[in-house]
Amino acid sequence: MGTLPEPFAGWFARRGWSPRPHQLSMIAASAAGHSALLIAPTGGGKTLAGFLASLIDLATTPRDGLHTLYVSPLKALATDIARNLLAPVEEMGLTIPIETRTGDTPANRRKRQKERPPNILLTTPESLALLLSQPDAPALFAGLSTVVMDEVHALAGTKRGDQLALCVARLGAIAPGLKRVGLSATVAHKRELLDYVGPGTDLIEVEQGA
């Protein structure tokens, strides 16, 4: 894919931006049904790249229910990413419900999220494990298309990372065809992270300064 559909192309153009090659590569990987690991330096546009394919899919084919799950090792990061994601969605006039679910989420909102799930849910490994332990988990996650794992360089090889890997394996059993997206800072041990994201994962890299 060399161009973006509307309203995404217009949104980029109004800012004087062009989609970066790695953003287009992430969209192409998703369109092919592939999982992907994006390795980029800080400020390399990882977050938007990780979500663009999901946003385009939801804008093109609106649907109810949970489409994309984002997992961050930090509650504060999940909250920041949700805010950063809502801004372009609102600016493009899209109706894509985006919410967070962490230990700080009020009980009434957690209940509503299970009854009427947002299209995109941002959470932590611990909150995801709790969701998956509940009897209605198969119904909640049956239509899941993509799971985005942020900061995988900080998770792989840790107990929390192992917990998340088990959760993602369970999600894959509930939702066959689930695409996995890993977002990582620049690291030397790329093979370890590719193995962590899953078999057959495409590697997409952004060079420093690109």
Secondary structure, DSSP 4 states (H G I P E B T S, - for coil): --S--TTHHHHHHHTT----HHHHHHHHHHHTT--EEEE--TTS-HHHHHHHHHHHHHHHS--SS--EEEE-S-HHHHHHHHHHHHHHHHHTT----EEEESTTS-HHHHHHHHHS--SEEEE-HHHHHHHHTSTTHHHHHTT--EEEE--HHHHTTSHHHHHHHHHHHHHHHHSTT-EEEEEE-S-S-HHHHHHHH-TTPEEEE--TT-
